[in-house]
Amino acid sequence: MPEPVLARIARGDSAAVAQCLDEFGPLVWSLAQRFSPTHADAEDAVQEIFMDVWKAGARFDPQRGSERAFVATIARRRLIDRSRRAAAQPQLASSDELETIAGAAAGIGGETSSEAEHVAQAFAQLPAEQQRVIELSVLHGLSHSEIARHTGLPLGSVKTHLRRGILRVRDTLGIRAASDARGSA
């Protein structure tokens, strides 16, 4: 009888990781899609689930059940935890709010309206996670640690998403930072 994939993962066999993804990826993905409100959330959930599977591989006991059942149980528990965490957090407006702000700015004046439209377009080009972090910071005034609690992301990831997102919007708009301007003067 071949050695279980999870036992090989626990031993550090890198080929077993790829086999685990091939074998259990469709199962985990289908569960994540059912439990997750968005595609991006499902992708994050799959990543978390496989991290848990790989950490728990040594606990797998073939006498107690199949590897498939073991992985499904871990996935189900992680997805329930994510759902509970999301339900416990206040509902905040979506990033559609930026489009509303840009639209409202149309009545303020041509230049302001145009600037708001450019910012909204640059913002829309960001990855979903960066958009969400910026939205929580700028529109809702949450601190880095509050954003981390709200999203479940590590504090360092929140800071990175925020900084990279703002820099990308700035670059898209062709805005140079004050430190850039001083360095070239």
C-alpha positions in Angstrom: 0.0 0.0 0.0 1.5 3.4 -1.0 2.3 5.9 1.7 -0.4 8.5 2.3 0.3 11.9 0.7 -0.2 13.7 4.0 2.4 11.5 5.7 4.8 12.3 2.9 4.1 16.0 3.3 4.7 15.7 7.1 8.1 14.2 6.2 8.9 17.2 4.0 8.5 15.5 0.6 8.1 18.4 -1.8 6.7 16.2 -4.6 3.9 15.3 -2.2 2.8 18.9 -2.0 2.1 19.0 -5.7 0.3 15.7 -5.5 -1.8 17.0 -2.6 -2.8 20.0 -4.7 -3.7 17.9 -7.7 -5.6 15.4 -5.6 -7.5 17.6 -3.2 -7.4 21.0 -5.0 -10.8 20.5 -6.8 -12.5 19.4 -3.5 -11.1 22.4 -1.5 -11.9 24.9 -4.3 -15.5 23.7 -4.6 -16.0 24.0 -0.9 -14.3 27.5 -0.8 -16.5 28.7 -3.6 -19.7 27.6 -1.8 -18.7 29.3 1.5 -17.1 32.5 0.1 -18.8 35.6 -1.0 -16.3 36.5 -3.7 -13.8 34.8 -6.0 -10.9 36.5 -4.2 -12.2 35.4 -0.8 -12.4 31.8 -2.1 -8.8 32.0 -3.4 -7.6 33.3 0.0 -9.6 30.5 1.8 -8.0 27.8 -0.4 -4.5 29.1 0.4 -5.3 29.1 4.2 -6.9 25.6 4.0 -3.8 24.1 2.3 -1.5 25.8 4.8 -3.6 24.1 7.5 -3.6 20.8 5.7 0.2 20.9 5.4 0.6 21.8 9.0 -1.8 19.0 10.1 -0.4 16.3 7.8 1.4 14.6 10.7 -1.9 14.2 12.6 -3.5 12.2 9.8 -4.3 8.6 10.9 -5.4 6.3 8.0 -7.1 4.1 10.6 -9.6 6.8 11.5 -10.6 7.8 7.9 -9.5 8.7 4.4 -7.2 11.5 3.4 -10.1 13.1 1.5 -12.3 13.2 4.6 -9.4 14.6 6.6 -8.8 17.4 4.1 -12.6 18.1 3.8 -12.9 18.4 7.5 -10.0 20.8 7.7 -11.5 22.8 4.8 -14.9 22.9 6.4 -13.6 24.0 9.8 -11.5 26.8 8.2 -14.4 28.0 6.1 -16.8 28.1 9.0 -14.2 30.0 11.0 -13.9 32.5 8.1 -17.7 32.9 7.9 -18.1 33.5 11.6 -15.2 36.0 11.6 -16.8 37.9 8.6 -20.3 37.8 10.3 -18.9 39.2 13.5 -17.4 42.3 11.7 -19.4 45.3 10.8 -20.6 45.5 7.2 -18.8 48.3 5.4 -19.7 49.8 2.0 -18.1 48.3 -1.0 -15.6 49.9 -3.4 -18.6 51.0 -5.5 -18.5 53.9 -3.1 -15.5 55.3 -4.9 -17.5 55.4 -8.1 -20.3 57.2 -6.3 -17.8 59.8 -5.0 -16.4 60.3 -8.4 -19.9 60.7 -9.9 -20.8 63.2 -7.2 -17.7 65.2 -7.9 -19.0 65.7 -11.5 -21.2 68.5 -10.2 -18.4 70.3 -8.3 -16.4 71.4 -11.3 -14.7 70.1 -14.5 -11.2 69.8 -13.1 -12.2 68.2 -9.8 -14.5 65.8 -11.6 -11.8 64.8 -14.1 -9.3 64.2 -11.2 -11.8 62.1 -9.3 -12.5 60.1 -12.4 -8.8 59.5 -13.0 -8.3 58.4 -9.3 -11.3 56.0 -9.6 -9.9 54.5 -12.7 -6.4 54.1 -11.2 -8.0 52.6 -8.1 -10.0 50.1 -10.2 -6.8 48.7 -11.7 -5.5 47.6 -8.3 -5.8 44.0 -7.1 -8.9 43.4 -5.0 -7.0 43.1 -1.7 -5.2 46.4 -2.2 -8.5 48.1 -3.1 -10.2 46.7 0.1 -7.3 47.8 2.4 -7.2 51.3 0.9 -11.0 51.6 1.1 -11.0 50.6 4.8 -8.2 53.1 5.5 -9.3 56.1 3.4 -13.1 55.8 3.2 -13.7 54.3 6.6 -10.8 55.7 8.6 -9.7 52.4 10.1 -6.2 52.1 11.5 -3.8 49.4 10.3 -4.5 47.2 13.2 -8.3 47.6 12.8 -8.0 46.7 9.1 -6.0 43.6 10.1 -8.7 42.6 12.5 -11.5 43.3 10.0 -9.9 41.5 7.1 -8.0 38.7 9.0 -4.8 39.7 7.2 -1.5 40.0 9.1 -0.7 43.6 10.1 2.4 43.5 7.9 0.3 42.5 4.9 -2.1 45.3 5.6 0.7 47.8 5.6 2.2 46.4 2.4 -1.1 46.3 0.5 -1.8 49.9 1.6 1.6 51.2 0.6 1.9 49.3 -2.7 -1.7 50.3 -3.6 -1.2 54.0 -3.0 2.2 53.9 -4.8 0.6 52.2 -7.8 -2.3 54.7 -7.9 0.3 57.5 -7.6 2.4 56.0 -10.4 -0.7 55.5 -12.6 -1.6 59.1 -12.2 1.9 60.3 -12.8 2.2 61.9 -9.4 5.7 62.2 -8.0 6.3 62.1 -4.3 7.8 65.2 -2.6 11.0 63.1 -1.8 11.3 62.2 -5.6 10.9 65.9 -6.5 13.6 67.0 -4.0 16.0 64.3 -5.2 15.9 65.4 -8.8 16.1 69.2 -8.1 
